[in-house]
Amino acid sequence: MPIAPGTKVGSYEITRLIGAGGMGEVYRARDTKLDRDVAIKVLPDAFAADDERLARFEREAKLLASLNHPNIASIYGLEESDGVKALVLELIERPTLAERIEEGSIAIEETIAIARRWNRSRLVPRGSLASREFFSARSLRARSHGACCAPTHGR
């Protein structure tokens, strides 16, 4: 279910939808307590109503929170507000790999750099929320210092 701009999820104010997929919708939001922009990944209603999927979502959130690596976007927390269950994530504002490919040819040097960053990011456990999303073209984003990030915030 789409969330309208201006809606509050905990202390976060939704500003716009920035991506959607099988694991939910991702919104840009404003952290009203810390005065910063974040990504809010909302768990689909069908998942939120399924105790097993909800438990898995929470386990994976805890796993991501335990990781501290420059190639993985930070998780700031879990939120539940008016029946909406969501992850609060670092907002990465860079083109996805698919968007970069649409721009045209990628020089061999840039291709090698992307492959190296991707390889360093493979520490994410296989089968986890992050690995399922990270290994798709729409998910790969580069930080300003050149690292790849997961989980994703597709447009």
N, C-alpha and C positions, 0 to 999 in steps of 0.2 A: 504494500500500500504506500503510495507516494506521500511524502511529508512536505507540506507547504512551507515556503520560505517564511521566516518569522516564528515558526513553531519552536518551542523550547523542549529539549530533551535534557533533563537535569539542568545543569548550568550552561548548557550549550544552545546557542540560537542558530537554527538552520538558515543558511543563506541561499544555497542552491544545490540541485542534484548534479553530481559530477561523474557518476557512473552507475551501471547496474549489470548484474549477472546472476548466475545460478545461486550464488552464496549471499545475495542480498543487494541492497542499494547503498551507494556511498554518497554522502553529502558533504559539502563544505559547510563548516559551522564556525561560529565565533564562541570562544571560551570566554564567558562574561566575567569569570573570576580572575583569570590570568591575562586577559586582554590579548589573546592570540588566536590565530586561525588553526583549525584542526580538521581532520577528516572523521566523519561519523559513519561507521558501517552498520547498517540496520539489518538485523536478522529477519528474514522473511517470516510472515505470519505462520506459515505451515511449519517452519522449523521451530519457532517460538512455542508452538502448541505441542510439540513432540518432545517428551521428557528426555529421550535418548539423544536426540540431536542437540537439545539445549545443553545437556551435560557435556557432550562432545565440544560444543562451541565454547563453553566455559573452561574446559580442560585445555583447549588449544589457546585460548586467551592467556591462561596462566603460563603455558609453555612460551608463548611469544614474549610475555612480560619478563621471563627469566633470561631471555637472550639480550646480550648487549654487544652489538656488532655494527660496524659502520655500513655494512651492506644490507641491513634489515631496518625498515622503518620502525620507529619506537611505538609501542602501545602505551597509551596514557591511562587507560582504565576501561572498566565495564560500566555501562549505565543502564538503568531501567527506569522508565518514566511513562506513566499512563499506558502501560502494556507494551511499550516499545523497548526492545532489548537491543543494545548496540555496543560496539567497540568504539573507543575513542582512540584515534591514531594520529601519528605525526602526518601532517599534510605535506606531500611531496609535489612540488610544482615544476615539473619537467615533462617533456613529451614522452609518450610511450614509445616502445620500440616500433610498433606498427605506424605511429605518426611519423617517426623518424624515417622509416622506410618509404613512406609516401612522399617525403621531400625529395627523393631521388637517390641516386647511387651513393653507397657508403664506401669511402676509401678503405683500402685494406688495413691501414693503420688504425682507423676508427673501429673497424670490424674486430680486429685483434684486441683492442682495448675493451670493447663490449664483451667479448668472449672471456677475457680474463676476469672482468668484474663479475660476470655471471658465474664463472667457476668458483670464485671466492665466496659467492653467496650460497653455494650448495650445502652449507652446514645446516640449512633448514631441514628438519626431519622429513623424510619421504612420507607422503600420505597426509601431512598436516594441512591445515587451512592455508598456511602461507605457501607451502610447496605447490599445492594444486593451482594456486593463483599465480605464483611467481613464474612458473614455466609456460606462460602463454604470452604471445606477442603483445597483447594489450597491456600487460602488467609491468613490463620492464621500464623503469624510470631512472634517470640519472640525477644524482644530487649534484650540487655545484662543485663538490670536491671529487666527483667522478665515480661514486659508488652506486651499485644497483640496489634497488630497494624492494622489499616485500614486507607486508602485504600491500596490496595495490590500491590505487585510487584512480581508476580509469575515468576517462571523460565520457 
